[in-house]
Amino acid sequence: MSLTVHGIPVIDIDSHYTEPPDLWTSRAPAAFRDRVPRVEVNEEGQQHWVVDDGIDFGPLGFTVVREDGSKEYGSLSLTSFDQMSRAATYPKERLELLDSLGIAQQIVYPNVAGFGSNNFMRLDDAELRNTCARVYNDAIVEFQAEGAGRLFPQALVPFWDIPEAIREVQRIKDMGLTGITMCDRPEVFGLPYLNNPAWDPFWATCQELELPVNFHIGAGGTGAQEVAWEGLGKQRNLAIISIALFLDNFRVIINLIFSGLLERFPKLNFVSVESGIGWIPFLLEAMEHQFDETVPTEREGLSLRPTEYFRRQIFASFWFEDFGPRAAIERIGEDSVMFETDFPHPTCLYPKAQEHVTDVLMDLDPRVRQKVLRDTAARIYHLPDVE
């Protein structure tokens, strides 16, 4: 299959890394080797991640693509590595998969740590948390190197310690990583809100290093599993959670703009990941309305209008949508939209990624298609051309 769609080498800005069972144990310092994430079999006979003194970190990676290439519909995750596609974990097989999907390059997110390092807050030992984050980042540097200029995993941030977070983003930049994935609700863990001046040195560092800050849905540990009403089966519960998580980023975008954070750091880019785009025109319209109706004078630190901030510094992506890309790109801003597949998660655009995006974007101006499928992502993540 061609690695282009409409003649464009496609960048997929949201996929996931099903971490191999020895990622931490093979790299951790000796003092932490028995405490870092490892795979054990639980009472139900399923492989699960376990950390420290038996803390259950859950399934292997929300991976539903099987080794034979089929997809397990209606499931949160396959329960053993033997069942899973090796493309979920290993760079060589991932590149072969990208070839089959017609994807040129891919941004890759974690699983075990949570999508914003938030799972590690279940550990009381801060140095264990720091070690887990550092070891993961060391591992994905190797993953990126084996990806031959096509795979770009995003780094974990030890957000529980702001000075340590600053040191780590400097370190991962030096190692060649292209972005970070960030917790969207540090206040849940007793830390300052993200607009608090305590975070300003961190944001300033990210801005100086030109590292995009990714807010992946589910990155705040906010209890989305409680959204569904009681009495529903596992499949309907999964569907409700999957949809409700999109709107976590509704809150993130509103606060990024109205807090004045974007005013203070005008060159820092933020990406709303796996949240879709169909709802964003409504959000922008609502913010514009409320800006005029309810914020007539309290505008210190807000020199621009909400939509202007969004179009300058916030980016979003789509995968399964048909309406959103067709109807919303002009309102959102053609420079603010990117494409994703979410491989290998339950809602992923697999196995027909190329067919879907070809159909959805066929009516767009070729210049806009080029931006959506490649140029914006290449610019935000500073990606090389595909050789």
VEXBA-459638 format. One record per residue (C-alpha): residue number from 1; x, z, y. Coordinates in nm, 3 decimals. Each point is the difference from the previous one (the first is absolute). Layout:
BEGIN
<lumlo: NUM, x: X, z: Z, y: Y>
...
END
This chain:
BEGIN
<lumlo: 1, x: 0.000, z: 0.000, y: 0.000>
<lumlo: 2, x: 0.119, z: -0.077, y: 0.353>
<lumlo: 3, x: 0.142, z: 0.288, y: 0.207>
<lumlo: 4, x: -0.186, z: -0.133, y: 0.301>
<lumlo: 5, x: -0.364, z: 0.001, y: 0.107>
<lumlo: 6, x: -0.090, z: -0.276, y: 0.245>
<lumlo: 7, x: 0.375, z: -0.067, y: -0.002>
<lumlo: 8, x: 0.080, z: 0.357, y: 0.113>
<lumlo: 9, x: 0.226, z: 0.242, y: -0.197>
<lumlo: 10, x: -0.242, z: 0.294, y: -0.030>
<lumlo: 11, x: 0.096, z: 0.362, y: 0.069>
<lumlo: 12, x: -0.211, z: 0.262, y: -0.179>
<lumlo: 13, x: 0.023, z: 0.316, y: 0.212>
<lumlo: 14, x: -0.154, z: 0.246, y: -0.246>
<lumlo: 15, x: 0.094, z: 0.038, y: -0.363>
<lumlo: 16, x: 0.109, z: 0.306, y: -0.198>
<lumlo: 17, x: 0.292, z: 0.118, y: -0.209>
<lumlo: 18, x: -0.089, z: 0.164, y: -0.330>
<lumlo: 19, x: 0.307, z: 0.219, y: -0.009>
<lumlo: 20, x: 0.193, z: -0.001, y: -0.332>
<lumlo: 21, x: -0.001, z: 0.330, y: -0.192>
<lumlo: 22, x: 0.368, z: 0.069, y: 0.071>
<lumlo: 23, x: 0.003, z: -0.088, y: 0.371>
<lumlo: 24, x: 0.060, z: 0.362, y: 0.108>
<lumlo: 25, x: 0.155, z: 0.155, y: -0.311>
<lumlo: 26, x: 0.275, z: -0.263, y: -0.019>
<lumlo: 27, x: 0.102, z: 0.041, y: 0.365>
<lumlo: 28, x: -0.072, z: 0.358, y: 0.106>
<lumlo: 29, x: 0.281, z: 0.252, y: 0.057>
<lumlo: 30, x: 0.055, z: 0.219, y: -0.304>
<lumlo: 31, x: -0.158, z: 0.305, y: 0.166>
<lumlo: 32, x: -0.331, z: -0.185, y: 0.037>
<lumlo: 33, x: -0.002, z: -0.220, y: -0.310>
<lumlo: 34, x: -0.247, z: 0.221, y: -0.188>
<lumlo: 35, x: -0.229, z: 0.034, y: 0.302>
<lumlo: 36, x: -0.042, z: -0.352, y: 0.136>
<lumlo: 37, x: -0.285, z: -0.230, y: -0.113>
<lumlo: 38, x: 0.005, z: -0.082, y: -0.372>
<lumlo: 39, x: -0.249, z: -0.141, y: -0.250>
<lumlo: 40, x: -0.166, z: 0.222, y: -0.260>
<lumlo: 41, x: -0.302, z: -0.037, y: -0.231>
<lumlo: 42, x: -0.297, z: 0.215, y: 0.099>
<lumlo: 43, x: -0.263, z: 0.164, y: -0.224>
<lumlo: 44, x: -0.203, z: -0.322, y: -0.009>
<lumlo: 45, x: 0.300, z: -0.189, y: -0.136>
<lumlo: 46, x: 0.054, z: -0.187, y: 0.327>
<lumlo: 47, x: 0.330, z: -0.045, y: 0.177>
<lumlo: 48, x: 0.000, z: 0.181, y: 0.334>
<lumlo: 49, x: 0.251, z: 0.078, y: 0.269>
<lumlo: 50, x: 0.107, z: 0.364, y: 0.009>
<lumlo: 51, x: 0.213, z: 0.170, y: 0.267>
<lumlo: 52, x: 0.185, z: 0.332, y: 0.010>
<lumlo: 53, x: -0.160, z: 0.267, y: -0.218>
<lumlo: 54, x: -0.272, z: -0.215, y: -0.154>
<lumlo: 55, x: -0.181, z: -0.114, y: 0.315>
<lumlo: 56, x: -0.213, z: -0.301, y: -0.102>
<lumlo: 57, x: 0.055, z: -0.290, y: 0.239>
<lumlo: 58, x: -0.252, z: -0.224, y: -0.172>
<lumlo: 59, x: -0.002, z: -0.341, y: -0.169>
<lumlo: 60, x: 0.290, z: -0.238, y: -0.023>
<lumlo: 61, x: -0.082, z: -0.211, y: 0.301>
<lumlo: 62, x: -0.362, z: -0.115, y: 0.030>
<lumlo: 63, x: 0.111, z: -0.307, y: -0.192>
<lumlo: 64, x: -0.268, z: -0.214, y: -0.167>
<lumlo: 65, x: 0.190, z: -0.323, y: -0.076>
<lumlo: 66, x: 0.086, z: -0.015, y: -0.368>
<lumlo: 67, x: 0.315, z: -0.124, y: -0.168>
<lumlo: 68, x: -0.188, z: -0.307, y: -0.126>
<lumlo: 69, x: -0.101, z: -0.087, y: 0.357>
<lumlo: 70, x: -0.362, z: 0.108, y: -0.028>
<lumlo: 71, x: -0.160, z: 0.251, y: 0.235>
<lumlo: 72, x: -0.166, z: 0.327, y: -0.100>
<lumlo: 73, x: -0.319, z: 0.000, y: 0.209>
<lumlo: 74, x: -0.174, z: 0.323, y: 0.092>
<lumlo: 75, x: 0.301, z: 0.222, y: -0.072>
<lumlo: 76, x: 0.214, z: 0.211, y: 0.233>
<lumlo: 77, x: 0.315, z: -0.065, y: -0.202>
<lumlo: 78, x: 0.132, z: -0.095, y: -0.338>
<lumlo: 79, x: 0.134, z: 0.308, y: -0.176>
<lumlo: 80, x: 0.337, z: -0.105, y: -0.141>
<lumlo: 81, x: 0.290, z: -0.214, y: 0.115>
<lumlo: 82, x: -0.022, z: -0.205, y: -0.320>
<lumlo: 83, x: -0.342, z: -0.128, y: 0.108>
<lumlo: 84, x: 0.109, z: -0.105, y: 0.349>
<lumlo: 85, x: 0.137, z: -0.322, y: 0.133>
<lumlo: 86, x: 0.374, z: 0.035, y: 0.045>
<lumlo: 87, x: -0.049, z: -0.177, y: 0.334>
<lumlo: 88, x: -0.145, z: 0.324, y: 0.134>
<lumlo: 89, x: 0.339, z: 0.169, y: -0.043>
<lumlo: 90, x: 0.293, z: -0.236, y: -0.046>
<lumlo: 91, x: 0.132, z: -0.245, y: 0.264>
<lumlo: 92, x: 0.076, z: -0.289, y: -0.236>
<lumlo: 93, x: -0.353, z: -0.003, y: -0.138>
<lumlo: 94, x: -0.147, z: 0.060, y: 0.347>
<lumlo: 95, x: 0.172, z: -0.312, y: 0.128>
<lumlo: 96, x: -0.139, z: -0.198, y: -0.294>
<lumlo: 97, x: -0.345, z: 0.132, y: 0.086>
<lumlo: 98, x: 0.039, z: -0.101, y: 0.364>
<lumlo: 99, x: 0.086, z: -0.349, y: -0.114>
<lumlo: 100, x: -0.320, z: -0.012, y: -0.205>
<lumlo: 101, x: -0.212, z: 0.131, y: 0.289>
<lumlo: 102, x: 0.151, z: -0.230, y: 0.259>
<lumlo: 103, x: 0.149, z: 0.287, y: 0.204>
<lumlo: 104, x: 0.340, z: -0.044, y: 0.165>
<lumlo: 105, x: 0.074, z: 0.359, y: 0.111>
<lumlo: 106, x: -0.160, z: 0.339, y: -0.038>
<lumlo: 107, x: -0.010, z: 0.339, y: 0.172>
<lumlo: 108, x: -0.014, z: 0.281, y: -0.259>
<lumlo: 109, x: -0.142, z: 0.355, y: 0.024>
<lumlo: 110, x: 0.046, z: 0.313, y: -0.217>
<lumlo: 111, x: -0.242, z: 0.172, y: -0.236>
<lumlo: 112, x: 0.128, z: 0.334, y: -0.132>
<lumlo: 113, x: 0.078, z: 0.147, y: 0.342>
<lumlo: 114, x: -0.336, z: -0.099, y: 0.140>
<lumlo: 115, x: -0.017, z: -0.287, y: 0.244>
<lumlo: 116, x: 0.157, z: 0.209, y: 0.278>
<lumlo: 117, x: 0.213, z: 0.259, y: -0.185>
<lumlo: 118, x: -0.307, z: 0.225, y: 0.015>
<lumlo: 119, x: 0.003, z: 0.093, y: -0.372>
<lumlo: 120, x: 0.332, z: 0.175, y: 0.047>
<lumlo: 121, x: -0.169, z: 0.259, y: 0.219>
<lumlo: 122, x: -0.129, z: 0.150, y: -0.324>
<lumlo: 123, x: 0.354, z: 0.127, y: -0.055>
<lumlo: 124, x: 0.097, z: 0.331, y: 0.161>
<lumlo: 125, x: 0.372, z: -0.071, y: 0.004>
<lumlo: 126, x: 0.084, z: -0.209, y: 0.307>
<lumlo: 127, x: 0.340, z: -0.101, y: -0.136>
<lumlo: 128, x: -0.164, z: -0.125, y: -0.319>
<lumlo: 129, x: -0.234, z: -0.207, y: 0.216>
<lumlo: 130, x: 0.298, z: -0.136, y: 0.196>
<lumlo: 131, x: 0.183, z: -0.083, y: -0.321>
<lumlo: 132, x: -0.301, z: -0.182, y: -0.144>
<lumlo: 133, x: -0.032, z: -0.213, y: 0.315>
<lumlo: 134, x: 0.372, z: -0.080, y: 0.020>
<lumlo: 135, x: 0.026, z: -0.093, y: -0.368>
<lumlo: 136, x: -0.300, z: -0.231, y: 0.031>
<lumlo: 137, x: 0.153, z: -0.172, y: 0.301>
<lumlo: 138, x: 0.332, z: -0.040, y: -0.181>
<lumlo: 139, x: -0.185, z: -0.160, y: -0.292>
<lumlo: 140, x: -0.192, z: -0.248, y: 0.212>
<lumlo: 141, x: 0.321, z: -0.114, y: 0.167>
<lumlo: 142, x: 0.105, z: -0.112, y: -0.348>
<lumlo: 143, x: -0.346, z: -0.152, y: -0.059>
<lumlo: 144, x: 0.029, z: -0.200, y: 0.324>
<lumlo: 145, x: 0.348, z: -0.123, y: -0.090>
<lumlo: 146, x: -0.128, z: -0.127, y: -0.334>
<lumlo: 147, x: -0.290, z: -0.165, y: 0.181>
<lumlo: 148, x: 0.225, z: -0.280, y: 0.124>
<lumlo: 149, x: -0.137, z: -0.005, y: 0.355>
<lumlo: 150, x: -0.362, z: 0.004, y: -0.117>
<lumlo: 151, x: -0.090, z: 0.368, y: -0.065>
<lumlo: 152, x: -0.002, z: 0.254, y: 0.283>
<lumlo: 153, x: -0.107, z: 0.355, y: -0.094>
<lumlo: 154, x: -0.090, z: 0.240, y: 0.282>
<lumlo: 155, x: 0.177, z: 0.333, y: 0.029>
<lumlo: 156, x: -0.142, z: 0.349, y: -0.041>
<lumlo: 157, x: 0.025, z: 0.242, y: 0.293>
<lumlo: 158, x: 0.054, z: 0.378, y: -0.042>
<lumlo: 159, x: -0.254, z: 0.058, y: 0.277>
<lumlo: 160, x: -0.017, z: 0.376, y: -0.072>
<lumlo: 161, x: 0.333, z: 0.038, y: 0.181>
<lumlo: 162, x: 0.027, z: -0.212, y: 0.315>
<lumlo: 163, x: 0.381, z: 0.022, y: 0.040>
<lumlo: 164, x: 0.038, z: -0.090, y: -0.369>
<lumlo: 165, x: -0.247, z: -0.286, y: 0.047>
<lumlo: 166, x: 0.210, z: -0.136, y: 0.285>
<lumlo: 167, x: 0.317, z: 0.019, y: -0.210>
<lumlo: 168, x: -0.172, z: -0.176, y: -0.289>
<lumlo: 169, x: -0.136, z: -0.291, y: 0.205>
<lumlo: 170, x: 0.347, z: -0.051, y: 0.144>
<lumlo: 171, x: 0.142, z: 0.005, y: -0.353>
<lumlo: 172, x: -0.250, z: -0.244, y: -0.145>
<lumlo: 173, x: 0.051, z: -0.238, y: 0.291>
<lumlo: 174, x: 0.374, z: 0.006, y: -0.066>
<lumlo: 175, x: -0.076, z: -0.081, y: -0.365>
<lumlo: 176, x: -0.199, z: -0.308, y: 0.099>
<lumlo: 177, x: -0.359, z: 0.108, y: -0.059>
<lumlo: 178, x: -0.259, z: -0.163, y: 0.226>
<lumlo: 179, x: -0.264, z: 0.264, y: 0.075>
<lumlo: 180, x: -0.147, z: 0.340, y: -0.078>
<lumlo: 181, x: -0.330, z: 0.127, y: -0.137>
<lumlo: 182, x: -0.133, z: 0.300, y: 0.188>
<lumlo: 183, x: -0.245, z: 0.286, y: -0.057>
<lumlo: 184, x: -0.299, z: -0.045, y: 0.232>
<lumlo: 185, x: -0.111, z: 0.366, y: 0.010>
<lumlo: 186, x: 0.297, z: 0.237, y: 0.020>
<lumlo: 187, x: -0.233, z: 0.256, y: 0.159>
<lumlo: 188, x: -0.164, z: 0.048, y: -0.342>
<lumlo: 189, x: 0.331, z: 0.156, y: -0.105>
<lumlo: 190, x: 0.036, z: 0.223, y: 0.304>
<lumlo: 191, x: 0.220, z: -0.243, y: 0.194>
<lumlo: 192, x: -0.055, z: -0.136, y: 0.354>
<lumlo: 193, x: -0.236, z: -0.292, y: 0.058>
<lumlo: 194, x: 0.187, z: -0.328, y: 0.026>
<lumlo: 195, x: -0.045, z: -0.021, y: 0.378>
<lumlo: 196, x: 0.159, z: 0.342, y: 0.052>
<lumlo: 197, x: 0.329, z: -0.021, y: 0.196>
<lumlo: 198, x: 0.174, z: 0.158, y: -0.301>
<lumlo: 199, x: -0.022, z: -0.343, y: -0.163>
<lumlo: 200, x: 0.141, z: -0.191, y: 0.298>
<lumlo: 201, x: 0.363, z: 0.001, y: -0.125>
<lumlo: 202, x: -0.121, z: -0.142, y: -0.330>
<lumlo: 203, x: -0.206, z: -0.275, y: 0.165>
<lumlo: 204, x: 0.286, z: -0.076, y: 0.236>
<lumlo: 205, x: 0.235, z: -0.043, y: -0.296>
<lumlo: 206, x: -0.240, z: -0.234, y: -0.180>
<lumlo: 207, x: -0.041, z: -0.202, y: 0.318>
<lumlo: 208, x: 0.374, z: -0.023, y: 0.060>
<lumlo: 209, x: 0.062, z: -0.106, y: -0.361>
<lumlo: 210, x: -0.290, z: -0.253, y: 0.014>
<lumlo: 211, x: -0.155, z: 0.150, y: -0.313>
<lumlo: 212, x: -0.373, z: -0.068, y: -0.039>
<lumlo: 213, x: -0.209, z: 0.307, y: -0.081>
<lumlo: 214, x: -0.248, z: -0.068, y: -0.280>
<lumlo: 215, x: -0.316, z: 0.206, y: -0.039>
<lumlo: 216, x: -0.120, z: -0.081, y: -0.351>
<lumlo: 217, x: -0.350, z: 0.122, y: -0.081>
<lumlo: 218, x: -0.003, z: 0.325, y: -0.192>
<lumlo: 219, x: 0.325, z: 0.115, y: 0.162>
<lumlo: 220, x: -0.135, z: 0.328, y: 0.133>
<lumlo: 221, x: -0.123, z: 0.190, y: -0.304>
<lumlo: 222, x: -0.343, z: 0.035, y: 0.163>
<lumlo: 223, x: -0.212, z: 0.043, y: -0.313>
<lumlo: 224, x: -0.158, z: -0.344, y: -0.015>
<lumlo: 225, x: -0.105, z: 0.081, y: -0.356>
<lumlo: 226, x: -0.271, z: 0.220, y: 0.154>
<lumlo: 227, x: -0.171, z: -0.294, y: 0.173>
<lumlo: 228, x: -0.212, z: -0.101, y: -0.298>
<lumlo: 229, x: -0.320, z: 0.189, y: -0.080>
<lumlo: 230, x: -0.007, z: 0.201, y: -0.319>
<lumlo: 231, x: -0.132, z: -0.142, y: -0.325>
<lumlo: 232, x: 0.157, z: -0.346, y: 0.034>
<lumlo: 233, x: 0.207, z: -0.154, y: -0.276>
<lumlo: 234, x: 0.375, z: -0.061, y: 0.026>
<lumlo: 235, x: -0.035, z: -0.366, y: 0.090>
<lumlo: 236, x: -0.248, z: 0.050, y: 0.284>
<lumlo: 237, x: 0.200, z: 0.298, y: 0.122>
<lumlo: 238, x: 0.313, z: -0.218, y: 0.009>
<lumlo: 239, x: -0.187, z: -0.269, y: 0.195>
<lumlo: 240, x: -0.126, z: 0.247, y: 0.261>
<lumlo: 241, x: 0.342, z: 0.159, y: 0.047>
<lumlo: 242, x: 0.170, z: -0.340, y: 0.027>
<lumlo: 243, x: -0.237, z: -0.106, y: 0.279>
<lumlo: 244, x: -0.007, z: 0.333, y: 0.186>
<lumlo: 245, x: 0.379, z: 0.011, y: 0.019>
<lumlo: 246, x: 0.001, z: -0.308, y: 0.225>
<lumlo: 247, x: -0.154, z: 0.205, y: 0.278>
<lumlo: 248, x: 0.277, z: 0.259, y: -0.008>
<lumlo: 249, x: 0.189, z: -0.254, y: 0.207>
<lumlo: 250, x: -0.295, z: -0.030, y: 0.238>
<lumlo: 251, x: 0.095, z: 0.349, y: 0.114>
<lumlo: 252, x: 0.372, z: -0.082, y: 0.016>
<lumlo: 253, x: -0.049, z: -0.303, y: 0.225>
<lumlo: 254, x: -0.235, z: 0.179, y: 0.241>
<lumlo: 255, x: 0.244, z: 0.287, y: 0.044>
<lumlo: 256, x: 0.308, z: -0.220, y: 0.031>
<lumlo: 257, x: -0.166, z: -0.171, y: 0.295>
<lumlo: 258, x: -0.189, z: 0.279, y: 0.179>
<lumlo: 259, x: 0.276, z: 0.259, y: -0.042>
<lumlo: 260, x: 0.240, z: -0.202, y: 0.216>
<lumlo: 261, x: 0.258, z: -0.020, y: -0.278>
<lumlo: 262, x: 0.020, z: -0.378, y: 0.031>
<lumlo: 263, x: 0.052, z: 0.033, y: 0.374>
<lumlo: 264, x: 0.298, z: 0.229, y: -0.055>
<lumlo: 265, x: 0.156, z: -0.224, y: -0.267>
<lumlo: 266, x: -0.098, z: -0.354, y: 0.102>
<lumlo: 267, x: 0.234, z: -0.178, y: -0.240>
<lumlo: 268, x: -0.091, z: 0.197, y: -0.313>
<lumlo: 269, x: -0.212, z: -0.193, y: -0.250>
<lumlo: 270, x: -0.262, z: 0.156, y: -0.228>
<lumlo: 271, x: -0.160, z: -0.164, y: -0.304>
<lumlo: 272, x: -0.338, z: 0.094, y: -0.145>
<lumlo: 273, x: 0.052, z: -0.071, y: -0.370>
<lumlo: 274, x: -0.263, z: -0.074, y: -0.266>
<lumlo: 275, x: -0.283, z: 0.072, y: 0.243>
<lumlo: 276, x: -0.140, z: -0.351, y: 0.048>
<lumlo: 277, x: -0.089, z: -0.163, y: 0.330>
<lumlo: 278, x: -0.376, z: -0.067, y: -0.002>
<lumlo: 279, x: -0.076, z: 0.331, y: 0.171>
<lumlo: 280, x: 0.266, z: -0.026, y: 0.268>
<lumlo: 281, x: -0.198, z: -0.219, y: 0.247>
<lumlo: 282, x: -0.271, z: 0.267, y: 0.003>
<lumlo: 283, x: 0.263, z: 0.269, y: 0.055>
<lumlo: 284, x: 0.154, z: -0.188, y: 0.291>
<lumlo: 285, x: -0.341, z: -0.061, y: 0.156>
<lumlo: 286, x: -0.090, z: 0.368, y: -0.041>
<lumlo: 287, x: 0.327, z: 0.114, y: 0.157>
<lumlo: 288, x: -0.047, z: -0.236, y: 0.293>
<lumlo: 289, x: -0.354, z: 0.129, y: 0.054>
<lumlo: 290, x: 0.098, z: 0.367, y: -0.022>
<lumlo: 291, x: 0.304, z: -0.055, y: 0.220>
<lumlo: 292, x: -0.231, z: -0.105, y: 0.283>
<lumlo: 293, x: -0.293, z: 0.230, y: -0.072>
<lumlo: 294, x: 0.169, z: 0.327, y: -0.090>
<lumlo: 295, x: 0.356, z: -0.025, y: 0.135>
<lumlo: 296, x: -0.056, z: -0.114, y: 0.360>
<lumlo: 297, x: 0.272, z: 0.221, y: 0.154>
<lumlo: 298, x: 0.199, z: 0.169, y: -0.279>
<lumlo: 299, x: 0.242, z: -0.289, y: -0.034>
<lumlo: 300, x: 0.339, z: 0.156, y: 0.057>
<lumlo: 301, x: 0.250, z: -0.174, y: -0.224>
<lumlo: 302, x: -0.239, z: -0.287, y: -0.074>
<lumlo: 303, x: 0.099, z: -0.296, y: 0.213>
<lumlo: 304, x: -0.155, z: -0.255, y: -0.236>
<lumlo: 305, x: -0.340, z: -0.044, y: -0.158>
<lumlo: 306, x: -0.052, z: 0.086, y: -0.371>
<lumlo: 307, x: -0.001, z: -0.361, y: -0.118>
<lumlo: 308, x: 0.317, z: -0.071, y: 0.195>
<lumlo: 309, x: 0.181, z: 0.287, y: -0.171>
<lumlo: 310, x: -0.126, z: -0.114, y: -0.339>
<lumlo: 311, x: 0.114, z: -0.358, y: 0.048>
<lumlo: 312, x: 0.339, z: 0.114, y: 0.125>
<lumlo: 313, x: 0.093, z: 0.253, y: -0.268>
<lumlo: 314, x: -0.245, z: 0.029, y: -0.290>
<lumlo: 315, x: -0.023, z: -0.230, y: -0.301>
<lumlo: 316, x: -0.242, z: -0.016, y: -0.294>
<lumlo: 317, x: -0.037, z: -0.194, y: -0.323>
<lumlo: 318, x: -0.269, z: -0.144, y: -0.225>
<lumlo: 319, x: -0.022, z: -0.095, y: -0.366>
<lumlo: 320, x: -0.345, z: -0.032, y: -0.168>
<lumlo: 321, x: -0.195, z: -0.071, y: 0.320>
<lumlo: 322, x: -0.173, z: -0.327, y: 0.072>
<lumlo: 323, x: -0.194, z: 0.087, y: 0.316>
<lumlo: 324, x: 0.278, z: 0.193, y: 0.169>
<lumlo: 325, x: 0.267, z: -0.270, y: 0.016>
<lumlo: 326, x: -0.250, z: -0.275, y: 0.083>
<lumlo: 327, x: -0.180, z: 0.188, y: 0.275>
<lumlo: 328, x: 0.229, z: 0.268, y: 0.135>
<lumlo: 329, x: 0.349, z: -0.137, y: 0.058>
<lumlo: 330, x: -0.074, z: -0.129, y: 0.349>
<lumlo: 331, x: -0.149, z: 0.332, y: 0.109>
<lumlo: 332, x: 0.276, z: 0.207, y: -0.156>
<lumlo: 333, x: 0.274, z: -0.231, y: 0.121>
<lumlo: 334, x: 0.168, z: -0.269, y: -0.205>
<lumlo: 335, x: 0.335, z: 0.178, y: 0.036>
<lumlo: 336, x: -0.137, z: 0.326, y: -0.147>
<lumlo: 337, x: -0.119, z: -0.109, y: -0.347>
<lumlo: 338, x: 0.198, z: -0.030, y: -0.324>
<lumlo: 339, x: -0.076, z: -0.062, y: -0.369>
<lumlo: 340, x: 0.033, z: 0.226, y: -0.305>
<lumlo: 341, x: -0.080, z: 0.012, y: -0.373>
<lumlo: 342, x: 0.020, z: 0.376, y: -0.089>
<lumlo: 343, x: 0.159, z: -0.086, y: -0.336>
<lumlo: 344, x: -0.025, z: 0.175, y: -0.252>
<lumlo: 345, x: -0.274, z: 0.239, y: 0.116>
<lumlo: 346, x: -0.366, z: 0.002, y: -0.113>
<lumlo: 347, x: -0.122, z: -0.199, y: 0.302>
<lumlo: 348, x: 0.288, z: -0.249, y: 0.001>
<lumlo: 349, x: -0.037, z: -0.370, y: 0.068>
<lumlo: 350, x: 0.120, z: -0.100, y: -0.346>
<lumlo: 351, x: 0.038, z: -0.244, y: -0.163>
<lumlo: 352, x: -0.136, z: -0.248, y: 0.255>
<lumlo: 353, x: 0.175, z: 0.091, y: 0.322>
<lumlo: 354, x: 0.096, z: -0.353, y: 0.096>
<lumlo: 355, x: -0.343, z: -0.142, y: -0.076>
<lumlo: 356, x: -0.174, z: 0.263, y: 0.210>
<lumlo: 357, x: 0.220, z: -0.028, y: 0.306>
<lumlo: 358, x: -0.010, z: -0.380, y: -0.017>
<lumlo: 359, x: -0.379, z: 0.004, y: 0.008>
<lumlo: 360, x: -0.039, z: 0.270, y: 0.266>
<lumlo: 361, x: 0.248, z: -0.143, y: 0.250>
<lumlo: 362, x: -0.060, z: -0.370, y: -0.050>
<lumlo: 363, x: -0.207, z: -0.036, y: 0.320>
<lumlo: 364, x: 0.250, z: 0.175, y: 0.226>
<lumlo: 365, x: 0.229, z: -0.184, y: 0.236>
<lumlo: 366, x: 0.335, z: -0.061, y: -0.182>
<lumlo: 367, x: 0.183, z: 0.192, y: 0.272>
<lumlo: 368, x: -0.218, z: 0.308, y: -0.063>
<lumlo: 369, x: 0.042, z: -0.029, y: -0.378>
<lumlo: 370, x: 0.375, z: -0.003, y: 0.045>
<lumlo: 371, x: -0.015, z: 0.326, y: 0.196>
<lumlo: 372, x: -0.238, z: 0.174, y: -0.240>
<lumlo: 373, x: 0.177, z: -0.098, y: -0.320>
<lumlo: 374, x: 0.359, z: 0.030, y: 0.114>
<lumlo: 375, x: 0.123, z: 0.012, y: 0.357>
<lumlo: 376, x: -0.147, z: 0.333, y: 0.110>
<lumlo: 377, x: 0.121, z: 0.186, y: -0.311>
<lumlo: 378, x: 0.344, z: -0.160, y: 0.022>
<lumlo: 379, x: 0.026, z: 0.114, y: 0.362>
<lumlo: 380, x: -0.131, z: 0.355, y: -0.049>
<lumlo: 381, x: 0.209, z: 0.075, y: -0.312>
<lumlo: 382, x: 0.302, z: -0.210, y: 0.107>
<lumlo: 383, x: -0.005, z: -0.200, y: -0.324>
<lumlo: 384, x: 0.244, z: -0.279, y: -0.081>
<lumlo: 385, x: -0.109, z: -0.354, y: -0.067>
<lumlo: 386, x: -0.067, z: -0.083, y: -0.364>
<lumlo: 387, x: 0.282, z: -0.204, y: -0.148>
END
